[in-house]
Amino acid sequence: MKSLPAIWIFLMLIVSGLTARAQQIPASEILMPRDSIVTDTAKTVEIIEEIVRTKKIPQKDKVQYFSELTRYGFKDLFSKYSYNTKLPYSSQVNPYAETYMQGYLKNHTKSLTGMKTWGTPYFNLIDNIFAQYGLPKELKYLAVIESNLSTSATSWVGAGGPWQFMPYTAREYGLVVNGSYDERRDYYKSTHAAARYLLTLYKQMHQDWLLVIAAYNGGPGRVYSAIKKSGSRNFWSLQYYLPEESRNHVKKFIATHYIMEGESSSGSSNAFNAGMKTYTGIGGVSNPYNNKPTLSVAEMEQAETQNISGKYNSVVIAKNLHMDIAQFNRYNPQFDNLLNTNGQFELILPADKMQLFLAN
């Protein structure tokens, strides 16, 4: 689903840096130093290798497995390593990244806030594809910092498309790149390739998303070197052994997430707006999450999202879906009011109900 489950996130990191470019290398060329290999489960390795080898969308049971596994790993980006699922979404700033935040928010908040609107079709496409691989949908913001969602983006080293694939990496992950055709610029196909590449890095980078993002930019080799030199697998401990562009890439991703997903509900509005005022000089930031569904972790994991517009009524939808109206309202609070006011709504439903809704 497009909206990030609030209880999964305790936002705390942030940052800066020029738009970085992906410096990937093919999966077949990724060599892991013996002393830096994390002990992955056999199942994790087997599934990822199968997905990369066959270049096919994984089966549902494997998607569910990855959804749980990768979500657990992703929480570390936004927690103080004392994760508490009962805590509301909030806007904590990691002290290691705080010095990067002021300039980034001042320079990029306006443009990224606008992207929330015009970028919706792209975000929806990425969300839907990443869900097929069990990947955290927050990773869509990599496309923002890589290319500003542009299919025509090209770096000076030859990386191209929204995911800034180098030609050899693109081919390794199933894309056609030749003199007459370049699938790196095909949103649908390149996003599938990006999902497979991210799973590979997830396996290679010790199931640590901070290291994955650093490796996406600078290549796994540079991350392995930083691990060896620092003697640590903690990004904040090894960051200064990485090229400046790569360490800032991680912080830029977190800062972008902060802007795109900042929330003011559950009593955290003062913290968020105060933080935005402190770092950008503006207050009263518009918040897209004022009316959140009250769902359990399991319900959020299994839910699907669809943007709708037009004339709909909650009672009629619930009836057609054979769904209790109270349950519908838990997933979609203030549905009728918000749809009438805004002309559109992000509908959230259990997966089976969403399929029924789309079929009607």
URGICOR-V102048 format. One record per residue. N is the residue number from 1. SS is DSSP state (@ for helix, = for strand, . for the rest). D_LAST is the distance of its C-alpha to the last C-alpha in Angstrom with 2 decimals. Layout:
BEGIN
N&SS&D_LAST ; N&SS&D_LAST
END
This chain:
BEGIN
1&.&20.06 ; 2&.&21.80 ; 3&.&23.81 ; 4&.&26.73 ; 5&.&27.27 ; 6&@&30.16 ; 7&@&31.99 ; 8&@&32.26 ; 9&.&34.28 ; 10&.&37.83 ; 11&=&38.42 ; 12&.&42.02 ; 13&.&42.70 ; 14&.&43.02 ; 15&.&44.71 ; 16&.&45.55 ; 17&.&46.67 ; 18&.&46.16 ; 19&.&43.00 ; 20&.&43.64 ; 21&.&42.91 ; 22&.&41.72 ; 23&.&44.67 ; 24&.&42.97 ; 25&.&44.57 ; 26&.&43.07 ; 27&@&42.23 ; 28&@&44.94 ; 29&@&47.51 ; 30&.&46.75 ; 31&.&49.79 ; 32&.&49.93 ; 33&.&53.37 ; 34&@&54.33 ; 35&@&55.20 ; 36&@&51.89 ; 37&.&49.42 ; 38&.&47.30 ; 39&.&46.71 ; 40&.&43.06 ; 41&.&41.72 ; 42&@&41.76 ; 43&@&38.06 ; 44&@&37.33 ; 45&@&39.58 ; 46&@&38.33 ; 47&@&34.65 ; 48&@&35.34 ; 49&@&37.70 ; 50&@&35.26 ; 51&@&32.51 ; 52&@&35.09 ; 53&@&36.68 ; 54&@&33.64 ; 55&.&31.72 ; 56&.&28.51 ; 57&.&25.76 ; 58&.&26.95 ; 59&.&25.45 ; 60&@&23.49 ; 61&@&26.60 ; 62&@&28.61 ; 63&@&26.13 ; 64&@&26.35 ; 65&@&30.11 ; 66&@&30.37 ; 67&@&28.08 ; 68&@&30.60 ; 69&@&33.64 ; 70&@&33.04 ; 71&@&31.83 ; 72&@&35.09 ; 73&@&37.03 ; 74&@&35.30 ; 75&@&36.27 ; 76&@&39.85 ; 77&@&39.21 ; 78&@&38.69 ; 79&.&40.89 ; 80&.&44.60 ; 81&.&44.39 ; 82&.&44.34 ; 83&.&40.59 ; 84&.&39.56 ; 85&.&35.92 ; 86&.&36.77 ; 87&.&37.82 ; 88&.&35.60 ; 89&.&34.73 ; 90&.&37.89 ; 91&=&39.75 ; 92&.&42.75 ; 93&.&44.69 ; 94&.&46.30 ; 95&.&50.00 ; 96&.&50.14 ; 97&.&47.72 ; 98&@&48.61 ; 99&@&51.17 ; 100&@&48.54 ; 101&@&46.23 ; 102&@&48.09 ; 103&@&48.21 ; 104&@&44.72 ; 105&@&43.04 ; 106&@&45.33 ; 107&@&44.58 ; 108&@&40.88 ; 109&@&39.14 ; 110&@&38.56 ; 111&@&37.13 ; 112&@&34.91 ; 113&@&33.61 ; 114&@&32.65 ; 115&@&30.98 ; 116&@&28.56 ; 117&@&27.00 ; 118&@&27.50 ; 119&.&26.96 ; 120&@&23.50 ; 121&@&21.76 ; 122&@&24.42 ; 123&@&24.22 ; 124&@&20.48 ; 125&@&21.13 ; 126&@&24.11 ; 127&@&22.44 ; 128&@&19.73 ; 129&@&22.50 ; 130&@&24.98 ; 131&@&22.60 ; 132&@&22.55 ; 133&.&26.32 ; 134&.&26.61 ; 135&.&28.40 ; 136&.&28.74 ; 137&@&26.67 ; 138&@&29.68 ; 139&@&31.19 ; 140&@&29.25 ; 141&@&32.19 ; 142&@&34.37 ; 143&@&32.87 ; 144&@&33.90 ; 145&@&37.48 ; 146&@&37.75 ; 147&@&36.64 ; 148&.&35.08 ; 149&.&31.83 ; 150&.&33.58 ; 151&.&33.14 ; 152&.&36.57 ; 153&.&38.44 ; 154&=&41.50 ; 155&.&44.22 ; 156&.&47.91 ; 157&.&47.87 ; 158&.&45.11 ; 159&.&41.99 ; 160&=&39.00 ; 161&.&35.35 ; 162&.&33.28 ; 163&.&34.45 ; 164&.&38.01 ; 165&=&38.51 ; 166&.&41.95 ; 167&@&41.91 ; 168&@&43.19 ; 169&@&40.70 ; 170&@&37.81 ; 171&@&39.00 ; 172&@&39.55 ; 173&.&35.89 ; 174&.&34.52 ; 175&.&34.59 ; 176&.&36.42 ; 177&=&39.12 ; 178&.&41.72 ; 179&.&43.49 ; 180&.&40.71 ; 181&.&37.49 ; 182&=&36.63 ; 183&@&33.37 ; 184&@&34.41 ; 185&@&32.99 ; 186&.&29.60 ; 187&@&27.45 ; 188&@&25.05 ; 189&@&27.89 ; 190&@&30.41 ; 191&@&28.20 ; 192&@&27.77 ; 193&@&31.55 ; 194&@&32.12 ; 195&@&30.20 ; 196&@&32.46 ; 197&@&35.52 ; 198&@&34.82 ; 199&@&34.53 ; 200&@&37.85 ; 201&@&39.48 ; 202&@&38.16 ; 203&@&40.01 ; 204&@&43.05 ; 205&.&43.36 ; 206&.&43.78 ; 207&.&40.21 ; 208&.&41.18 ; 209&@&38.78 ; 210&@&41.59 ; 211&@&43.43 ; 212&@&40.33 ; 213&@&39.96 ; 214&@&43.70 ; 215&@&43.61 ; 216&@&40.70 ; 217&@&43.04 ; 218&@&46.46 ; 219&.&45.92 ; 220&@&46.38 ; 221&@&50.09 ; 222&@&50.85 ; 223&@&49.11 ; 224&@&51.05 ; 225&@&54.22 ; 226&@&53.53 ; 227&@&52.94 ; 228&@&56.22 ; 229&@&58.22 ; 230&@&56.94 ; 231&.&56.87 ; 232&.&53.54 ; 233&.&49.83 ; 234&.&49.00 ; 235&@&47.82 ; 236&@&49.81 ; 237&@&52.92 ; 238&@&52.67 ; 239&@&51.16 ; 240&@&54.53 ; 241&@&55.09 ; 242&.&52.07 ; 243&.&52.26 ; 244&@&51.65 ; 245&@&48.60 ; 246&@&46.93 ; 247&@&47.72 ; 248&@&46.59 ; 249&@&43.34 ; 250&@&42.45 ; 251&@&43.44 ; 252&@&41.63 ; 253&@&38.39 ; 254&@&38.95 ; 255&@&39.89 ; 256&@&36.78 ; 257&@&34.68 ; 258&@&36.74 ; 259&@&35.98 ; 260&@&32.27 ; 261&@&31.53 ; 262&.&34.30 ; 263&.&33.46 ; 264&.&35.22 ; 265&.&33.65 ; 266&.&35.25 ; 267&.&38.62 ; 268&.&38.85 ; 269&@&38.52 ; 270&@&42.29 ; 271&@&42.66 ; 272&@&40.04 ; 273&@&41.18 ; 274&@&44.80 ; 275&@&44.25 ; 276&@&42.63 ; 277&@&45.50 ; 278&@&48.07 ; 279&@&46.85 ; 280&@&45.58 ; 281&.&47.56 ; 282&.&44.49 ; 283&.&42.97 ; 284&.&39.99 ; 285&.&37.51 ; 286&.&33.95 ; 287&.&31.89 ; 288&.&28.14 ; 289&.&28.08 ; 290&.&29.41 ; 291&.&26.41 ; 292&.&25.75 ; 293&.&23.66 ; 294&.&26.09 ; 295&.&25.04 ; 296&.&27.18 ; 297&@&27.93 ; 298&@&25.99 ; 299&@&22.86 ; 300&@&23.19 ; 301&@&23.81 ; 302&@&20.68 ; 303&=&18.34 ; 304&=&16.16 ; 305&=&15.93 ; 306&=&13.76 ; 307&=&15.30 ; 308&=&13.39 ; 309&=&14.99 ; 310&.&14.72 ; 311&.&14.42 ; 312&.&12.79 ; 313&.&14.45 ; 314&@&14.97 ; 315&@&15.49 ; 316&@&12.33 ; 317&@&10.22 ; 318&@&12.65 ; 319&@&12.49 ; 320&@&8.81 ; 321&.&9.46 ; 322&.&12.80 ; 323&.&14.60 ; 324&.&17.98 ; 325&@&18.23 ; 326&@&21.34 ; 327&@&19.74 ; 328&@&16.98 ; 329&@&19.94 ; 330&@&21.88 ; 331&@&19.39 ; 332&.&18.90 ; 333&.&22.16 ; 334&.&22.56 ; 335&@&18.94 ; 336&@&19.30 ; 337&@&22.79 ; 338&@&22.23 ; 339&@&19.18 ; 340&@&21.27 ; 341&@&24.32 ; 342&@&23.19 ; 343&.&20.33 ; 344&=&18.35 ; 345&=&17.66 ; 346&=&17.44 ; 347&=&14.76 ; 348&=&16.02 ; 349&=&14.43 ; 350&=&15.66 ; 351&@&14.62 ; 352&@&12.88 ; 353&@&10.87 ; 354&@&10.05 ; 355&@&8.86 ; 356&@&6.50 ; 357&@&5.48 ; 358&@&5.51 ; 359&@&3.81 ; 360&.&0.00
END
